[in-house]
Amino acid sequence: MRSALLLLLLLLAVCAASHAAIFREAPQFFNSPDCPSLADDLEKRNEKGQHHCFNHAVHVAMTLDTAYIRGSMAAVLSVLQHSSCPQSVIFHFVYSASANASSLHATVSHSFPYLKFQLYPFDDEAASRLISTSIRSALDCPLNYARSYLANLLPTCVARVVYLDSDLILVDDIAKLAAHPLGGESVLAAPEYCNANFTAYFTPSFWSNPSLSLTFANRKACYFNTGVMVIDLDRWRAGDYTTKIEEWMELHKRLRIYELGSLPPFLLVFGGGISPVDHRWNQHGLGGDNIRGLCRDLHPGPVSLLHWSGKGKPWARLDANRPCPLDALWAPYDLLQTPFSIDS
């Protein structure tokens, strides 16, 4: 009798665990009449075997893993819900090569059966050799560095992509962000914050070394958050910027020149040379930055994108019944299926 009860409890635990990863199906969203047709692109690309290379599409890149998939699903829903041409948005999901690709594909397909998307394996073992420990263990995850390799992972026919973190939601049309001009020779566009203490992102050993600190000479280097970026992949490939980022990471392994994960190499390579985007497109820090339990207010001004960067994630705080006020804005996009109740 006792063994039967233990078996029943085990089965219930397994069901509960598996059910926790089940997401409900999202509603389907349709293009407005004035959206450009992808039909011509489809016919041309199918001849070359490329099914995700539409010229008139908005291409979005995100990482996908089990730890943050709940946030990723909410982010996708928010993009589609607020897009004027949701059927013209194509998602490129990068996942760890050691993860279960079939499970990730099935999860996305179940909730978004009409979504145009592709999965790309990321060699996290190769990236691990370049990663040094930072102030937060979550920042040391190899997949956190996948944004540096998008130009290598995505098809060469994808010339421009919007990169989005998994802990955000959009409340505006992503096509507006995707169309942001990249003037001059800028490789990427993102909201800049020139009033931030830029020097704090690098160690004293960096600033005391003239050959390193001169990196920012004649550059008005400003902080920007790499969780929301518009990237010209053609320019990135032409300039071999992945190699430039890797060179700084290799140097960091020897000299310890910064503290904060994958952000500083981007600042070293692109700081002072990006195309600035309106701050409404990254209301960041809602996760409390690096302080758990800290609730943040919105920055002054209009809002197009809310970003829970930092330790505190809205789904975790909601589950713990300790939400911050702004977490209520994320909750309507949560697709996690409510667990079944068991009658006593």
C-alpha positions in Angstrom: 0.0 0.0 0.0 2.8 2.4 0.9 4.7 1.6 -2.3 1.6 2.2 -4.3 1.1 5.6 -2.6 4.8 6.5 -3.2 4.3 5.5 -6.9 1.2 7.7 -7.1 3.0 10.7 -5.6 5.9 10.1 -8.0 3.6 10.1 -11.0 1.9 13.3 -9.8 5.3 14.9 -9.3 6.4 13.9 -12.8 3.1 15.2 -14.3 3.4 18.4 -12.4 7.0 18.9 -13.6 6.2 18.1 -17.2 3.0 20.2 -17.0 5.1 23.2 -15.8 6.7 23.3 -19.3 3.4 23.2 -21.2 2.3 26.4 -22.8 -1.1 27.1 -24.2 -1.7 28.1 -27.8 -1.6 31.8 -28.6 -4.2 33.4 -30.8 -3.3 33.8 -34.5 -2.5 37.3 -35.7 -3.0 38.5 -39.3 -1.3 41.1 -41.5 -3.1 44.3 -42.2 -4.1 44.9 -45.9 -1.2 47.3 -46.6 1.5 44.8 -45.5 4.0 43.9 -48.3 3.5 40.4 -49.7 6.1 37.7 -49.1 4.7 35.6 -51.9 7.3 36.7 -54.5 10.1 36.3 -52.0 8.9 32.8 -51.2 8.8 31.6 -54.8 12.4 32.9 -55.4 13.8 31.6 -52.2 12.3 28.2 -52.5 14.1 27.7 -55.7 17.4 28.1 -53.7 16.2 26.0 -50.8 16.1 29.0 -48.5 12.8 29.2 -46.6 13.6 32.0 -44.2 15.2 34.6 -46.5 12.3 36.9 -47.2 13.4 40.4 -48.3 10.3 42.1 -47.0 10.2 40.4 -43.6 11.2 41.6 -40.2 13.9 39.2 -38.9 14.1 38.7 -35.2 16.8 36.7 -33.4 16.5 35.3 -29.9 18.0 32.6 -27.8 15.9 29.7 -26.6 16.6 27.5 -23.6 14.6 25.8 -20.8 15.6 28.3 -18.1 14.2 31.3 -19.9 11.7 29.8 -22.4 8.7 31.1 -20.4 10.1 34.6 -21.0 10.8 33.9 -24.7 7.3 32.7 -25.3 5.9 35.9 -23.7 8.3 38.0 -25.8 7.2 36.3 -29.1 3.5 36.8 -28.2 4.1 40.5 -27.5 5.9 41.0 -30.8 3.1 39.4 -32.8 0.3 41.0 -30.9 1.6 44.6 -31.5 2.9 44.1 -35.0 1.0 45.5 -38.0 2.4 42.7 -40.2 2.7 39.7 -37.8 2.8 37.2 -40.6 5.8 39.0 -42.0 7.9 38.5 -38.9 10.4 35.6 -39.0 12.1 34.3 -35.8 15.5 32.9 -35.7 16.0 31.0 -32.4 19.5 30.0 -31.3 19.8 27.1 -28.8 22.6 25.3 -27.1 23.8 22.3 -29.2 23.5 20.2 -26.1 19.8 21.0 -25.6 16.8 18.9 -26.9 16.1 20.7 -30.2 13.0 18.6 -30.9 11.4 19.6 -27.5 12.1 23.3 -28.1 10.7 23.1 -31.6 7.6 21.3 -30.4 7.0 23.9 -27.6 7.2 26.8 -30.0 5.1 25.1 -32.7 2.4 24.2 -30.2 1.9 27.7 -29.0 2.5 29.4 -32.4 1.4 26.9 -35.1 1.5 29.5 -37.8 4.9 31.1 -36.8 7.7 31.3 -39.3 10.8 30.3 -37.4 14.0 28.4 -37.6 16.3 26.9 -34.9 20.1 27.1 -35.0 22.4 25.1 -32.8 25.1 27.0 -30.9 28.4 25.3 -30.0 28.4 26.4 -26.3 31.5 24.3 -25.6 33.6 26.3 -28.1 32.3 29.5 -26.5 33.0 28.3 -23.0 36.8 28.5 -23.6 36.6 32.2 -24.0 34.3 32.9 -21.0 35.6 34.2 -17.7 33.6 34.4 -14.5 31.6 37.6 -13.9 29.7 39.2 -11.1 26.6 37.1 -11.9 26.7 33.4 -12.7 23.7 33.7 -15.1 25.9 36.0 -17.3 28.4 33.3 -17.7 26.0 31.0 -19.6 27.6 30.3 -23.0 24.3 31.0 -24.8 24.4 34.5 -23.4 27.3 35.0 -25.9 25.4 33.7 -28.9 24.5 37.3 -29.9 28.1 37.7 -31.0 27.8 34.9 -33.5 24.5 35.7 -35.2 26.3 36.6 -38.5 27.8 33.1 -38.6 24.7 31.3 -37.5 22.0 32.9 -39.6 21.8 32.5 -43.4 23.9 35.0 -45.4 20.7 36.1 -47.1 19.5 37.7 -43.8 21.0 41.1 -44.1 19.5 42.8 -41.0 18.1 41.3 -37.8 16.6 42.6 -34.5 18.1 40.9 -31.6 15.9 40.6 -28.5 16.6 39.2 -25.0 14.1 36.7 -23.5 13.1 38.9 -20.5 11.2 41.6 -22.3 7.9 42.5 -24.0 7.1 44.9 -26.8 4.1 47.2 -26.7 4.7 48.7 -30.1 5.2 47.6 -33.7 8.6 45.9 -34.1 8.8 47.0 -37.7 9.5 50.6 -36.5 12.5 49.4 -34.6 13.7 47.1 -37.4 13.5 50.0 -39.9 15.8 52.3 -37.8 18.4 53.8 -40.1 22.0 52.7 -39.7 23.8 55.7 -41.1 27.4 56.0 -42.0 29.3 52.8 -41.3 27.3 51.8 -38.1 27.0 48.1 -37.7 24.3 48.2 -35.0 21.7 50.5 -33.5 20.5 50.5 -29.9 19.4 53.0 -27.2 22.5 54.8 -25.8 22.9 56.1 -22.3 25.7 58.7 -22.2 24.9 59.7 -18.6 25.9 56.3 -17.2 29.2 55.8 -15.5 30.9 54.1 -18.5 34.2 53.6 -16.7 32.6 51.3 -14.2 32.3 48.5 -16.7 36.1 48.1 -16.8 38.6 47.3 -14.1 41.4 49.6 -12.8 43.9 47.4 -14.6 42.2 48.4 -17.9 42.2 52.1 -17.2 45.8 52.1 -15.9 47.1 50.5 -19.0 47.6 53.2 -21.7 47.5 50.7 -24.6 44.1 49.6 -23.4 42.5 52.8 -22.2 43.4 54.5 -25.5 40.8 52.2 -27.1 38.3 54.9 -26.3 40.4 57.8 -27.4 38.5 60.1 -29.8 35.3 58.1 -29.2 32.3 59.4 -27.3 31.7 56.0 -25.8 28.3 55.5 -24.2 26.7 52.6 -22.5 24.2 50.6 -24.5 22.3 47.5 -23.5 22.9 44.5 -25.8 19.5 43.0 -25.0 17.9 45.1 -27.8 19.9 45.7 -31.0 19.3 46.2 -34.7 22.2 44.6 -36.4 23.4 45.0 -40.0 24.7 41.4 -40.6 26.2 42.3 -43.9 28.4 44.9 -42.3 29.2 42.7 -39.4 30.4 39.9 -41.7 32.4 42.3 -43.8 34.1 43.7 -40.8 34.6 40.3 -39.1 33.3 41.7 -35.8 32.9 38.3 -34.2 36.7 37.9 -34.3 37.2 41.4 -32.8 34.9 40.5 -29.9 36.7 37.2 -29.4 40.1 39.0 -29.3 38.9 41.1 -26.4 37.6 38.0 -24.6 40.9 36.3 -25.0 42.7 39.3 -23.6 40.3 39.4 -20.7 41.1 35.8 -19.8 44.7 36.9 -19.3 44.3 40.4 -17.8 40.8 40.6 -16.2 39.9 43.9 -17.8 36.1 43.9 -17.1 33.5 42.4 -14.8 30.1 42.1 -16.6 29.7 39.1 -18.9 29.2 39.6 -22.6 28.5 43.4 -22.5 32.0 44.9 -22.2 33.4 43.3 -25.4 30.5 44.9 -27.3 31.3 48.3 -25.6 35.0 47.9 -26.5 34.2 47.2 -30.2 31.2 49.3 -30.8 31.0 52.0 -28.0 30.7 55.4 -29.5 30.0 54.1 -33.0 26.5 52.8 -32.9 23.4 54.5 -34.3 21.3 55.7 -31.3 17.7 54.6 -30.9 15.1 56.3 -28.9 15.1 55.2 -25.3 11.5 54.1 -25.6 12.8 50.9 -27.2 14.6 49.7 -24.1 13.1 50.5 -20.8 15.7 48.4 -19.1 16.7 47.5 -15.6 13.2 46.4 -14.5 14.7 43.3 -13.0 16.6 45.4 -10.5 19.9 45.2 -12.4 22.2 43.2 -10.2 20.2 43.5 -7.0 17.6 40.8 -6.3 14.3 42.1 -4.9 14.7 45.6 -6.1 11.7 47.1 -7.9 12.3 49.7 -10.5 10.0 52.4 -12.0 9.9 53.2 -15.7 12.3 55.8 -17.0 10.7 59.1 -18.0 9.2 59.2 -21.4 7.1 57.0 -23.8 7.4 53.2 -23.7 7.7 50.8 -26.7 9.6 48.0 -25.0 9.9 46.9 -21.3 13.0 45.0 -20.4 13.4 43.1 -17.1 17.2 43.0 -17.3 18.9 42.2 -14.0 18.4 39.5 -11.4 14.6 39.7 -10.9 12.5 38.1 -13.6 8.7 38.8 -13.7 7.7 35.1 -13.9 9.8 34.2 -10.9 8.5 37.0 -8.8 4.9 36.3 -9.8 5.3 32.6 -8.9 6.7 33.6 -5.6 3.8 35.9 -4.9 6.3 38.8 -4.5 5.8 40.8 -7.7 7.0 44.3 -8.4 4.2 46.7 -9.7 5.5 46.6 -13.3 5.4 42.8 -13.4 1.7 43.1 -13.9 2.5 44.5 -17.4 4.3 41.2 -18.3 1.7 38.8 -16.9 -0.9 39.1 -19.8 1.7 37.7 -22.2 2.5 34.7 -20.0 1.5 31.6 -22.0 2.3 29.0 -19.3 -0.7 26.8 -18.8 -2.3 26.9 -15.4 -1.7 23.6 -13.6 -4.7 21.3 -13.2 -6.4 21.3 -9.8 -6.8 17.8 -8.2 -10.1 17.4 -6.3 -9.6 15.9 -2.8 
